[in-house]
Amino acid sequence: MRKKLVSETGTAILFIISSLIAVVLALELEEITPTNPTGNPGAGAGYVIYFIIAVIVMSALIIFIARKKKLGILKYIFAISIAFVILVVGSLLYALLPIKSSEKVVLTLATPVIILYFLLFRQNWIVVNIVGILTSAGLAAIWGEDLGVYSAVVLMLVFAIYDYIAVYKTKHMLDIARASTSSEMPLFFVVPDSRGFETSDIDIDTPGEERGAILIGFGDIAIPNVMVISSFLYGGSVFYPFYLLPLAGGIVAMFTLFMFIKRPAPGLPFLNTGVLIGFGIALLLAHF
């Protein structure tokens, strides 16, 4: 029980760290290309359709390649894709450092190369989690800044429904999870109960308490944080409740998920509901 609590708390900490980095990135993006989500909170409605189509196409591609038993290709595709995201994230983070422009360029270019090397040749759960934090923070910041808060609400609802269908109805999300673990494709945070855990020991079909680690998809951290970031930007001068309450709602939902679900389950119906409830409470407090 104690070990399980450690991994559950560790997962919540990953969610918080990713959210904090996403806030920094979103503020930097606002400086560069402001989209004014406060003034036009539904501006990104068209992106919702685009994101859903992109996820469905990517899921179909993963399953197709996995069934062709070309899992090694998947690992390279995702490692390179993640390296690109980290290139963008690094360029924004390093822009904040008080160093020379040339040094910022070197760091920006070197970071994804180093990450790519470790993902392909020295992968372990620590590397995967670092990559997951940066990737989910980058996606949350970009999507959250682009969408506007009302479109983010729609995105939360649509993805929660999609995740439920993908796990319990079509079950293709379980196929993706198996392909990810068997090919060391970086798609899941791995939060072990003990330091000696090896990623090669992961079996998605093993019950959580017997597996020795919590597995949670990068998307299960990134998507709820899209709402957190959109709410944060929407809050303007009262941004504290609009950031803290959706974040707290997501954390409470995460522990609820861990408490009641013991087998592979969709995380977004829980997590998205939590951040939406937090956002709703923030709205009520702001108007009364």
C-alpha positions in Angstrom: 0.0 0.0 0.0 2.8 2.4 0.9 4.7 1.7 -2.4 1.5 2.2 -4.3 1.0 5.6 -2.6 4.5 6.6 -3.6 3.9 5.9 -7.3 0.5 7.6 -7.2 2.0 10.7 -5.5 4.8 10.7 -8.0 2.3 10.7 -10.9 0.5 13.7 -9.4 3.9 15.5 -9.1 4.6 14.8 -12.8 1.2 16.4 -13.6 2.1 19.5 -11.5 5.6 19.9 -13.0 4.3 19.6 -16.5 1.6 22.2 -15.8 4.1 24.7 -14.3 6.4 24.3 -17.3 3.4 24.7 -19.6 2.5 28.0 -17.9 6.0 29.4 -18.5 5.8 28.3 -22.2 2.3 29.7 -22.7 3.4 33.1 -21.3 6.4 33.1 -23.6 4.1 32.2 -26.6 1.8 35.0 -25.6 4.7 37.4 -25.9 5.7 36.1 -29.3 2.4 35.4 -31.0 -0.5 36.6 -28.8 -3.8 35.0 -29.7 -5.9 36.9 -27.1 -7.9 33.9 -25.7 -9.4 36.2 -23.1 -10.9 38.5 -25.7 -12.0 35.7 -28.0 -12.3 32.5 -25.8 -13.8 30.5 -28.7 -11.3 31.4 -31.3 -9.8 27.9 -31.6 -13.0 26.0 -32.4 -11.6 24.8 -35.7 -8.5 23.3 -34.0 -10.7 20.9 -32.0 -11.7 19.0 -35.2 -8.1 19.1 -36.4 -6.7 17.7 -33.2 -9.3 14.9 -33.1 -8.6 13.9 -36.7 -4.9 14.0 -36.1 -5.2 11.7 -33.0 -7.4 9.2 -35.0 -5.1 9.1 -37.9 -2.1 8.6 -35.7 -3.8 5.9 -33.8 -4.7 4.1 -37.0 -1.1 4.4 -38.2 0.3 3.0 -35.0 -2.0 0.0 -35.1 -1.3 -0.6 -38.8 2.5 -0.6 -38.3 2.2 -2.7 -35.2 0.2 -5.4 -37.0 2.8 -5.4 -39.8 5.3 -6.2 -37.0 7.4 -3.1 -37.7 7.5 -2.0 -34.1 11.1 -0.7 -34.5 9.9 1.8 -37.0 7.4 3.1 -34.5 10.1 3.7 -32.0 12.1 5.8 -34.4 9.1 7.8 -35.6 8.0 8.8 -32.2 11.5 9.5 -30.9 12.1 11.9 -33.8 8.7 13.5 -33.4 9.4 14.0 -29.7 12.8 15.4 -30.4 11.1 18.0 -32.7 8.6 19.0 -29.9 11.5 19.3 -27.5 13.3 21.5 -30.0 10.4 23.9 -29.9 10.1 23.7 -26.1 13.8 24.2 -25.6 13.8 27.3 -27.9 11.1 28.9 -25.7 12.7 28.0 -22.4 16.3 28.9 -23.3 15.0 32.3 -24.6 14.4 33.2 -20.9 17.9 32.5 -19.8 20.3 35.5 -19.3 22.9 34.1 -21.7 24.3 35.0 -25.2 22.1 34.3 -28.2 24.8 31.9 -29.6 24.7 29.9 -26.4 20.9 29.7 -26.6 21.1 28.4 -30.1 23.6 25.7 -29.1 21.5 24.6 -26.2 18.3 24.6 -28.3 19.9 22.4 -30.9 21.9 20.1 -28.6 19.0 19.3 -26.3 16.8 17.3 -28.8 19.9 15.6 -30.1 20.8 14.4 -26.6 17.2 13.4 -25.9 17.0 11.5 -29.2 20.2 9.6 -28.4 18.9 8.5 -24.9 15.5 7.5 -26.3 17.0 5.3 -29.0 20.0 3.8 -27.2 19.9 4.5 -23.5 16.2 4.5 -22.7 14.9 4.0 -19.1 12.0 5.2 -17.1 13.7 8.3 -15.9 14.5 9.4 -19.5 11.0 8.6 -20.6 9.5 10.7 -17.8 11.7 13.7 -18.5 10.7 13.5 -22.2 7.1 13.1 -21.2 7.2 16.2 -19.0 8.7 18.4 -21.7 6.5 17.0 -24.4 3.2 17.2 -22.5 4.1 20.7 -21.3 4.8 21.8 -24.8 1.6 20.4 -26.2 -0.5 21.8 -23.4 1.0 25.3 -23.8 0.6 25.4 -27.6 -2.9 23.9 -27.6 -4.0 25.9 -24.5 -2.7 29.1 -25.9 -4.3 28.5 -29.4 -7.7 27.2 -28.4 -9.3 29.7 -26.1 -11.1 28.5 -23.0 -14.5 27.6 -24.5 -12.9 25.6 -27.3 -10.8 23.9 -24.7 -13.9 22.9 -22.8 -15.2 21.2 -26.0 -11.8 19.5 -26.5 -12.0 18.1 -22.9 -15.5 16.6 -23.5 -14.7 15.2 -26.9 -11.4 13.6 -25.8 -13.0 12.1 -22.7 -15.6 10.4 -24.9 -13.0 9.3 -27.4 -10.8 7.8 -24.7 -13.7 5.9 -23.2 -14.6 4.4 -26.6 -10.9 3.7 -27.5 -10.4 1.7 -24.3 -13.8 0.0 -23.6 -15.4 -0.3 -27.0 -13.0 -0.5 -29.9 -10.1 -1.3 -27.5 -7.6 0.0 -29.9 -6.0 2.1 -27.2 -4.9 -1.1 -25.5 -3.3 -2.3 -28.7 -1.4 1.0 -28.9 -0.3 0.6 -25.3 1.0 -3.0 -26.0 2.8 -1.7 -29.1 4.4 1.1 -27.1 5.7 -1.1 -24.3 6.9 -3.9 -26.5 8.8 -1.5 -28.8 10.0 1.0 -26.2 8.0 3.6 -28.0 7.9 6.7 -25.7 4.2 7.3 -25.1 3.7 6.6 -21.4 5.0 8.0 -18.1 6.4 5.2 -16.0 6.2 5.8 -12.2 7.6 2.7 -10.4 7.0 1.6 -6.9 10.8 1.1 -6.4 14.1 2.3 -7.9 15.1 -1.0 -9.3 12.2 -1.2 -11.7 13.1 -1.9 -15.4 11.0 -0.7 -18.3 11.6 -4.2 -19.9 9.5 -5.6 -17.1 6.3 -3.7 -18.2 3.3 -5.8 -19.1 0.2 -3.7 -19.9 -2.1 -6.6 -19.1 -0.7 -7.1 -15.6 -2.9 -5.6 -12.9 -1.5 -2.3 -11.6 -0.7 -3.5 -8.1 1.3 -6.4 -9.6 3.0 -4.5 -12.4 5.2 -2.5 -10.0 4.6 0.8 -11.7 1.9 3.2 -12.8 1.6 3.7 -16.5 -0.1 6.9 -17.7 -0.1 8.2 -21.2 1.6 11.5 -22.2 -1.8 12.5 -23.4 -3.4 11.9 -20.0 -1.2 14.6 -18.7 -1.1 16.9 -21.7 -4.8 17.1 -22.5 -6.1 18.0 -19.0 -3.3 20.6 -18.8 -4.6 22.2 -22.0 -7.7 23.1 -20.0 -5.5 24.3 -17.1 -3.5 26.6 -19.4 -6.6 27.9 -21.3 -8.2 28.7 -17.9 -5.0 30.3 -16.7 -4.9 32.6 -19.7 -8.6 33.3 -19.5 -8.4 34.4 -15.9 -6.3 37.4 -16.7 -6.0 39.5 -13.5 -7.6 36.7 -11.4 -5.5 34.0 -12.8 -4.7 32.3 -9.5 -8.1 30.6 -9.0 -8.3 30.0 -12.8 -5.0 28.1 -12.6 -5.0 26.5 -9.2 -8.6 25.2 -9.2 -8.5 23.3 -12.5 -5.1 21.9 -11.5 -6.5 20.8 -8.2 -9.5 19.3 -9.9 -7.2 17.3 -12.1 -5.1 16.0 -9.1 -8.2 15.0 -7.2 -9.6 13.2 -10.2 -6.2 11.4 -10.7 -6.3 10.0 -7.1 -9.9 9.0 -7.6 -8.9 7.1 -10.7 -6.1 5.3 -8.9 -8.4 4.5 -6.0 -11.3 2.9 -7.9 -9.8 1.6 -11.1 -7.5 -1.5 -10.8 -7.2 -2.5 -14.5 -6.3 -0.6 -17.7 -8.8 2.2 -18.0 -9.3 5.5 -19.8 -7.8 8.4 -17.8 -9.3 11.3 -19.6 -13.0 10.8 -18.5 -11.7 11.3 -14.9 -9.0 13.9 -15.4 -10.9 16.1 -17.9 -13.9 16.0 -15.6 -11.8 17.1 -12.7 -10.2 20.1 -14.5 -13.6 21.1 -15.9 -15.1 21.1 -12.4 -12.2 23.2 -11.2 -12.7 25.7 -14.0 -16.4 25.8 -13.2 -15.7 26.6 -9.6 -13.3 29.3 -10.6 -16.0 30.9 -12.9 -18.5 30.9 -10.0 -16.0 32.5 -7.6 -15.1 35.2 -10.2 -18.8 36.1 -10.8 -20.1 36.1 -7.2 
